[in-house]
Amino acid sequence: MNAPEPLLPLTVVIATRFKHAQVEHVLDAIWPQIDAVGGEVVVVSGAGEMVATPRGVRWLGVDTDNLLLLRSIGVRSARGTIVAMAEDHSVPRPDWSKAVLRAHAEHPGALALSGCLMNGTDRRTAARTNFLSFGSPFMAPLPSEPPHRPPPISVVSFKRAAIVDLDDEPGTLEAIVLPRLFTAGQIVADERIVVDHYQDVTFRWAIRNAFCGGRATYGYARARLDARGRREVVRWVVKHVHSNTWREARSRVGSGPRAWRDLAMIGLLGVATAGGGVVGTLAGPGRSPSVMA
């Protein structure tokens, strides 16, 4: 990260491929509450657009569509003691920033905190199952048992100590830092931190995104593994990713014809994620970071 000293209580990083007009609704929800706590918002846009923004909002126009690179640029430029992630399709609740700061103060030993992710687009089957395939363990009320995997990046905030040495390689935050903190028990969940997620998608889009998300994450972890380590990861992905996805979502789906249709689609999305994980581990991220949402 560029700043040698933490200067602000909170930085929110938004990585997007969109122009300002398509992100404005997220900024409208975030900026007033960030301003109220003396923080900043850093938007890194792959659209290359330069925008005049209010004080406390920095808009960085970058010529790339690699979403993980955009996020890495934003995190490394952040000046907050707490650095929180946001997305162009997720909207934090009105008390989100205060909840983030309060939770970090209550858990000084935790290097990262996660919150609840709630689905704002559940009318169509594709949108509903897309969300449940990755978000079901992190919906309110949070389950008593810890999830089998790290939380989505859009509900995570980091203490500066966890990311101060983040390198320039895209994917390090998602593929290395977040799983390492999760495995070490350094991520504390707090259901007072709530983000609403909006992706009204087609099933074809959801399948592609699941594959690309799996390939990008596992693909960037690949470089740190030897041949034996890659084989072990592939075996784990094949054995666990699909079954964990289905089991986690099953607890959030009711009964009846719609439930079984949803579970069948969630099963396919789990297969797509696992397939992406296998390809990423064996062949790297490819173009997936430029396709995933």
C-alpha positions in Angstrom: 0.0 0.0 0.0 1.3 3.5 -0.8 0.5 5.5 2.3 3.1 5.0 5.1 0.8 6.1 7.9 -2.9 5.4 8.5 -4.6 8.7 8.2 -8.4 8.0 8.2 -10.7 5.7 10.2 -12.2 3.9 7.2 -11.6 3.5 3.5 -14.1 1.8 1.2 -12.8 0.4 -2.0 -15.1 -0.1 -5.0 -13.6 -1.9 -8.1 -15.7 -1.6 -11.2 -15.6 -1.8 -15.0 -18.4 0.7 -15.3 -18.6 4.5 -15.7 -19.7 6.8 -13.0 -23.4 6.9 -14.0 -23.6 3.1 -13.4 -22.0 3.3 -10.0 -23.7 6.5 -8.7 -26.4 4.7 -6.8 -23.8 2.8 -4.8 -21.9 6.0 -4.0 -25.2 7.7 -3.0 -25.7 5.0 -0.4 -22.1 4.9 0.8 -20.7 8.4 0.7 -23.0 10.2 3.3 -22.2 7.6 6.0 -18.5 7.5 5.2 -18.3 11.2 5.3 -20.0 11.1 8.7 -17.2 9.0 10.2 -14.4 11.0 8.5 -13.5 8.3 6.0 -12.9 8.1 2.2 -14.2 6.2 -0.8 -11.8 5.0 -3.5 -13.4 4.0 -6.8 -11.1 2.2 -9.3 -12.8 2.2 -12.7 -11.6 0.1 -15.6 -13.7 2.3 -17.9 -10.7 4.8 -17.9 -13.1 7.6 -17.1 -11.9 10.6 -15.0 -14.7 12.0 -12.8 -15.0 15.1 -10.6 -16.2 13.7 -7.3 -17.0 15.2 -3.8 -14.3 15.7 -1.2 -13.5 12.3 0.2 -14.3 10.3 -2.9 -11.3 9.5 -5.1 -12.1 8.2 -8.6 -9.1 6.4 -10.3 -9.5 5.7 -14.0 -7.5 2.7 -15.0 -7.2 1.0 -18.4 -7.9 -2.6 -17.5 -10.9 -4.9 -17.2 -9.2 -7.2 -14.7 -11.5 -6.9 -11.7 -9.0 -8.2 -9.2 -6.3 -5.9 -10.5 -8.7 -2.9 -10.1 -9.4 -4.0 -6.5 -5.7 -4.4 -5.7 -5.0 -0.9 -7.0 -7.7 0.5 -4.8 -6.5 -1.3 -1.7 -2.9 -0.3 -2.1 -4.0 3.4 -2.4 -6.3 3.3 0.7 -5.4 5.6 3.6 -7.7 4.0 6.2 -6.9 2.1 9.4 -9.8 -0.1 8.3 -10.2 -0.9 4.6 -13.6 -2.3 3.6 -14.6 -3.8 0.2 -17.7 -2.8 -1.7 -19.0 -3.7 -5.2 -20.9 -1.8 -7.9 -23.8 -4.2 -7.5 -24.0 -4.3 -3.7 -25.4 -1.6 -1.5 -24.5 -1.3 2.2 -27.3 -0.6 4.7 -27.5 3.0 6.2 -25.7 2.1 9.4 -23.1 0.0 7.7 -20.0 2.2 8.3 -20.7 2.7 12.0 -21.3 -1.1 12.3 -18.0 -1.8 10.7 -16.0 0.5 12.9 -17.8 -0.6 16.0 -17.2 -4.3 15.3 -13.5 -3.7 14.7 -13.2 -1.8 18.0 -14.9 -4.7 19.7 -12.6 -7.2 18.2 -9.1 -5.6 18.3 -7.4 -9.0 17.7 -9.3 -9.9 14.6 -7.5 -8.9 11.4 -10.7 -9.0 9.3 -14.5 -8.8 9.9 -17.3 -10.1 7.7 -21.0 -9.3 7.8 -24.3 -10.4 6.3 -25.0 -10.5 2.6 -28.7 -10.3 1.6 -30.2 -11.0 -1.8 -32.1 -8.0 -3.3 -33.0 -9.8 -6.5 -34.7 -13.1 -5.8 -37.7 -12.9 -8.1 -36.2 -14.9 -10.9 -34.8 -18.4 -10.5 -31.4 -17.6 -12.1 -30.8 -14.6 -9.9 -32.0 -16.4 -6.8 -29.8 -19.5 -7.3 -26.9 -17.4 -8.4 -26.9 -15.7 -5.1 -27.6 -18.8 -3.0 -24.7 -20.6 -4.7 -22.1 -18.3 -3.0 -24.0 -16.2 -0.5 -26.2 -18.7 1.5 -23.8 -19.2 4.4 -23.6 -15.4 4.9 -27.2 -14.5 5.0 -28.8 -13.2 8.2 -29.3 -14.7 10.7 -25.8 -16.1 10.6 -25.6 -19.8 11.4 -23.9 -20.9 14.6 -21.5 -23.2 12.7 -18.7 -21.4 10.8 -18.9 -21.7 7.0 -16.6 -24.0 5.0 -15.1 -21.2 3.1 -14.1 -17.5 3.3 -16.8 -14.9 3.0 -17.5 -13.0 -0.2 -15.1 -10.1 -0.5 -18.0 -7.6 -0.6 -18.8 -8.2 3.1 -15.2 -8.1 4.3 -13.2 -5.3 6.0 -9.6 -5.6 7.0 -7.4 -4.0 9.6 -4.5 -2.3 8.0 -2.1 -4.7 9.5 -3.6 -7.5 7.4 -2.9 -5.8 4.1 -0.1 -3.4 4.6 2.3 -5.6 2.7 0.0 -6.5 -0.1 2.0 -7.0 -3.3 1.2 -5.7 -6.7 0.0 -9.1 -8.1 -3.8 -9.1 -8.7 -5.6 -11.8 -6.9 -3.4 -11.8 -3.8 -6.1 -10.4 -1.6 -8.8 -12.9 -2.7 -6.6 -16.0 -3.3 -4.0 -15.7 -0.6 -4.7 -13.2 2.1 -8.5 -13.9 2.6 -8.1 -17.7 2.7 -5.1 -17.5 5.0 -7.0 -15.3 7.5 -10.0 -17.6 7.3 -7.9 -20.7 8.0 -6.2 -19.0 10.9 -9.5 -18.0 12.5 -8.8 -14.3 12.0 -12.1 -13.4 10.5 -14.9 -12.6 12.9 -18.5 -12.4 11.6 -20.9 -9.7 12.8 -24.4 -9.7 11.6 -24.9 -6.0 12.4 -22.9 -5.4 9.2 -25.4 -5.9 6.3 -25.0 -5.4 2.6 -27.8 -5.9 0.0 -26.7 -7.7 -3.2 -28.3 -6.9 -6.6 -27.6 -9.1 -9.6 -30.7 -9.9 -11.8 -28.9 -12.3 -14.1 -29.7 -15.1 -16.6 -28.8 -18.7 -15.8 -26.2 -18.7 -18.7 -24.5 -15.6 -17.1 -24.5 -17.3 -13.7 -22.9 -20.5 -15.0 -20.2 -18.5 -16.7 -19.6 -16.3 -13.7 -19.3 -19.3 -11.4 -16.7 -20.9 -13.6 -14.8 -17.6 -14.0 -14.9 -16.8 -10.3 -13.5 -20.3 -9.5 -10.8 -20.1 -12.2 -9.7 -16.6 -11.2 -9.4 -17.3 -7.5 -7.7 -20.7 -7.8 -5.7 -19.5 -10.8 -4.0 -16.8 -8.9 -3.1 -19.2 -6.0 -1.5 -21.6 -8.5 1.8 -19.7 -8.7 2.5 -20.4 -5.0 2.0 -24.2 -5.4 4.4 -26.9 -6.6 3.1 -29.8 -8.8 2.2 -31.9 -5.7 0.3 -29.0 -4.1 -1.7 -28.4 -7.3 -2.7 -32.0 -7.4 -3.8 -31.8 -3.8 -5.9 -28.7 -4.5 -7.5 -30.3 -7.5 -8.5 -33.3 -5.5 -9.9 -31.1 -2.8 -11.9 -29.0 -5.2 -13.4 -32.0 -7.0 -14.3 -33.6 -3.7 -15.7 -30.6 -1.7 -16.6 -27.5 -3.7 -19.8 -28.8 -5.3 -21.0 -30.7 -2.3 -20.3 -27.8 0.1 -22.2 -25.4 -2.2 -25.2 -27.6 -2.4 -25.3 -28.4 1.3 -24.9 -24.7 2.3 -27.7 -23.6 0.0 -30.0 -26.5 1.1 -30.3 -25.0 4.5 -31.7 -21.7 3.0 -34.1 -23.3 0.5 -37.6 -24.3 1.6 -39.7 -27.1 0.2 -41.9 -27.7 -2.8 -41.4 -27.7 -6.6 -39.5 -24.4 -6.7 -37.1 -25.6 -4.0 -36.0 -28.7 -6.0 -35.6 -26.6 -9.1 -33.5 -24.1 -7.2 -31.3 -26.9 -5.7 -30.8 -28.5 -9.1 -29.6 -25.2 -10.5 -27.4 -24.5 -7.5 -25.9 -28.0 -8.1 -25.0 -27.0 -11.6 -23.5 -23.7 -10.4 -21.4 -25.7 -7.8 -20.1 -27.9 -10.7 -19.2 -24.8 -12.7 -17.3 -23.3 -9.7 -15.5 -26.5 -9.2 -14.6 -26.8 -12.9 -13.2 -23.3 -12.8 -11.2 -24.2 -9.7 -9.7 -27.2 -11.4 -8.8 -25.3 -14.6 -7.4 -22.4 -12.6 -5.2 -24.6 -10.5 -3.9 -26.5 -13.5 -3.6 -23.7 -16.1 -3.9 -20.3 -14.2 -6.6 -17.6 -14.3 -6.6 -17.0 -18.0 -9.1 -14.3 -19.0 -11.5 -15.1 -16.1 -10.5 -12.0 -13.9 -11.7 -9.9 -16.9 -15.0 -11.7 -17.2 -16.1 -12.4 -13.6 -18.4 -10.0 -11.8 
